[in-house]
Each structure stands twice: as structure tokens, then as C-alpha cells.
Amino acid sequence: MEKKINVPIKDDCIADLKIGDVISLTGNILTARDQAHKRILEKGAPRDINGAAIFHAGPIITEERDNYKMVAVGPTTSMRMNPYQSDVIAMGPKIIIGKGGMDDTVREALIENQAVYAVATGGCAALYVDAVKNIESVDWLDLGMPEAIWNLKVKDFGPLIVAMDSKGNSLYD
């Protein structure tokens, strides 16, 4: 049974999640890839990320008359964020979303900060875009469209599978 989670996320919600749980998110999620993670650590996050859901994704977006439209949004390989992810998790996000596994430094950060890592199914970018109701803002567009941080209003964004929980368990073990 799918667990529905509202974003921003509360700690008590995370404590109940375990590997294999299927979840969906409603609220705002932020996309962030390698360069965005690096800049977050160098300059600080461009917005409050406490309780946030961060999605490792490089969306395809069109721009028409200063209006952005999401075409597709699917997960990118999360292990590319390993060098930055632990420090970003310490800044407060509660759910990291991506594809593939992450390393033991991330596992420790999830435990220390009561957060989880959930996987999105690769190849489902068209499915996930249906859950995006609005692009509320974009930060750091100078990094390029896929690397910018997109603030997405979503409803029932998923299904996502908890792959690493806040107790140190991992589907990848």
C-alpha cells in the first residue's frame, strides 16, 4: 500500500518509513543534480531546504513567453551526488529521490539526520511529469536547464520506493 507524504516532511513521518515502502509526495519538491549540490555547499541553498524533498533529476522544460512548461522529469544516477549528498542532507532535507544506490557516507547521513533515500523508476519521466502541477520557480538557471534547481508543485508524485531508510537499512545490501 502506498504511503502518501506531504512536503515539507516531518521527522515522525520519516521514522515510520522502511526499505521497500512505496510512497508518493504532495507539496513542493526541488530538482538538484551535481552542480546544484556543489553550489549549495559553496554558497548555501537558494531557499529553505529544511524538510524538503530533493529529486536527482534533469528535467526537460520548454519556455514560452516567460512561462516554463515541464515536458519530462525522470531520475538521474544518484551516485554522482555521493561527494556532496551527506553535507546537503545535514542541511535538512528529509527525502532524497534518485536512481541507483548511494554510498555508505550517505547511509550514515540518513541515520544522523533522520532522512531517507527513495528511488524513482528510470524510463518513467512521462509518468512523473503528470504529477507536476506547476513550476513555481527556478534557481541558478546559469548552471543550465538540467542543472538548475526547479521548484515543482506536485500532487501524488510517485510511485517511489524507499531504498535506504533512516535506520541504516538498504535495498542494495
Phi, psi and omega per residue, in radians:
M1 nan 2.330 -3.107
E2 -1.312 2.342 3.079
K3 -1.694 2.203 -3.137
K4 -1.635 2.248 -3.060
I5 -2.167 2.344 3.063
N6 -1.634 2.460 3.108
V7 -1.924 2.309 0.172
P8 -1.215 2.672 -2.982
I9 -1.711 2.425 3.107
K10 -1.671 2.604 -3.131
D11 -0.981 -0.691 -3.078
D12 -1.119 -0.505 3.080
C13 -1.169 -0.706 -3.097
I14 -1.195 -0.691 -3.102
A15 -1.029 -0.503 -3.119
D16 -1.459 -0.220 -3.089
L17 -1.457 2.453 3.096
K18 -2.360 2.827 -3.106
I19 -0.984 2.468 -3.119
G20 1.615 -0.278 3.104
D21 -1.130 2.462 3.069
V22 -1.760 2.238 -3.083
I23 -2.262 2.807 2.938
S24 -2.398 2.693 -3.044
L25 -2.076 2.472 3.022
T26 -2.282 2.288 -3.085
G27 2.394 -2.391 3.109
N28 -2.017 2.401 2.997
I29 -2.161 2.687 -3.129
L30 -2.014 2.309 3.010
T31 -1.494 2.524 3.078
A32 -2.802 2.238 3.076
R33 -1.993 -2.845 -3.021
D34 -0.851 -0.996 -3.035
Q35 -1.167 -0.594 3.085
A36 -1.171 -0.740 3.099
H37 -1.063 -0.781 3.138
K38 -1.050 -0.778 -3.125
R39 -1.207 -0.628 3.072
I40 -0.975 -0.740 -3.131
L41 -1.260 -0.567 -3.130
E42 -1.368 -0.705 -2.984
K43 -2.091 -0.137 -3.027
G44 1.595 2.754 -3.133
A45 -1.225 2.525 -3.128
P46 -1.305 -0.141 3.103
R47 -2.656 2.952 -3.140
D48 -1.151 2.164 3.114
I49 -1.935 0.183 3.085
N50 -1.186 2.139 -3.115
G51 1.390 0.158 -3.051
A52 -1.383 2.870 2.927
A53 -1.983 2.145 3.141
I54 -1.939 2.197 -3.068
F55 -1.872 2.079 3.046
H56 -1.299 1.627 -3.068
A57 -2.638 2.612 3.014
G58 -2.087 1.551 -3.028
P59 -1.192 2.728 2.987
I60 -1.740 2.116 -3.021
I61 -2.341 2.422 3.024
T62 -1.868 2.726 3.115
E63 -2.178 2.175 3.108
E64 -2.286 2.018 3.125
R65 0.891 0.917 3.137
D66 1.065 0.377 3.088
N67 -2.089 2.158 -3.124
Y68 -1.580 2.474 3.096
K69 -2.269 2.226 3.131
M70 -1.368 2.189 3.108
V71 -1.682 -0.796 -3.136
A72 -2.739 2.615 3.076
V73 -2.617 1.934 3.124
G74 -2.255 2.884 -3.084
P75 -1.247 2.628 2.998
T76 -1.964 2.899 -3.078
T77 -1.117 2.052 -3.009
S78 -1.284 -0.475 -3.084
M79 -1.055 -0.343 3.073
R80 -1.131 -0.391 -3.140
M81 -1.579 -0.057 -3.111
N82 -0.842 -0.755 -3.106
P83 -1.099 -0.390 -3.044
Y84 -1.938 -0.453 -2.872
Q85 -1.048 -0.729 -3.112
S86 -1.036 -0.778 -3.141
D87 -1.202 -0.603 3.089
V88 -1.197 -0.739 3.107
I89 -1.020 -0.651 3.127
A90 -1.108 -0.270 3.133
M91 -1.497 -0.060 2.982
G92 2.131 -0.238 3.111
P93 -1.102 2.607 -3.058
K94 -1.890 -0.401 3.091
I95 -2.316 2.198 3.015
I96 -1.869 2.331 -3.097
I97 -2.110 2.351 3.103
G98 -2.912 -2.632 -3.100
K99 -2.398 2.360 3.138
G100 1.413 -3.132 -3.088
G101 -1.465 3.000 3.025
M102 -2.296 2.885 -2.972
D103 -1.485 -3.129 -3.072
D104 -1.205 -0.423 3.069
T105 -1.158 -0.626 3.088
V106 -1.222 -0.737 3.105
R107 -0.955 -0.820 3.135
E108 -1.115 -0.687 3.128
A109 -1.153 -0.633 3.096
L110 -1.104 -0.719 3.119
I111 -1.152 -0.895 -3.072
E112 -1.088 -0.532 -3.036
N113 -1.970 0.199 -3.126
Q114 0.789 1.213 3.135
A115 -2.391 2.970 3.103
V116 -2.340 2.769 3.017
Y117 -1.977 2.173 3.133
A118 -2.057 2.541 3.128
V119 -1.804 2.465 3.011
A120 -1.814 2.590 -3.100
T121 -1.337 2.161 3.073
G122 -1.125 2.575 3.137
G123 1.513 0.023 -3.107
C124 -1.925 0.485 -3.081
A125 -1.021 -0.636 3.130
A126 -1.221 -0.599 3.096
L127 -1.172 -0.830 -3.104
Y128 -1.136 -0.598 -3.119
V129 -1.114 -0.468 3.108
D130 -1.101 -0.447 3.134
A131 -1.443 -0.230 3.135
V132 -1.424 1.991 -3.102
K133 -1.579 -0.470 -3.092
N134 -2.887 2.548 2.929
I135 -1.639 1.937 -3.054
E136 -1.449 -0.561 3.122
S137 -2.960 2.964 3.049
V138 -2.405 2.438 3.064
D139 -2.117 2.550 3.041
W140 1.055 0.778 3.096
L141 -1.103 -0.330 3.077
D142 -1.080 -0.322 3.090
L143 -1.345 -0.201 -3.070
G144 1.845 2.707 -3.055
M145 -0.973 -0.829 -3.116
P146 -1.225 -0.467 -3.075
E147 -1.608 -0.250 3.123
A148 -1.129 2.840 3.053
I149 -1.681 2.007 3.128
W150 -1.763 2.219 3.122
N151 -1.678 1.868 -3.008
L152 -1.904 2.240 2.989
K153 -1.482 2.118 -3.074
V154 -2.205 2.727 3.031
K155 -2.327 2.162 -3.134
D156 0.919 0.843 3.123
F157 -1.284 1.984 -3.103
G158 2.861 -2.934 0.102
P159 -1.326 2.538 3.064
L160 -2.148 2.565 -3.139
I161 -2.008 2.213 3.088
V162 -1.174 2.000 -3.084
A163 -1.788 -0.455 3.068
M164 -2.423 2.159 -3.082
D165 -1.765 -3.138 -3.064
S166 -1.389 0.036 3.127
K167 -1.887 0.068 3.089
G168 1.679 0.018 3.121
N169 -1.401 2.541 -3.126
S170 -2.471 2.406 3.039
L171 -1.160 -0.299 -3.060
Y172 -1.567 -0.008 3.107
D173 -1.361 nan nan
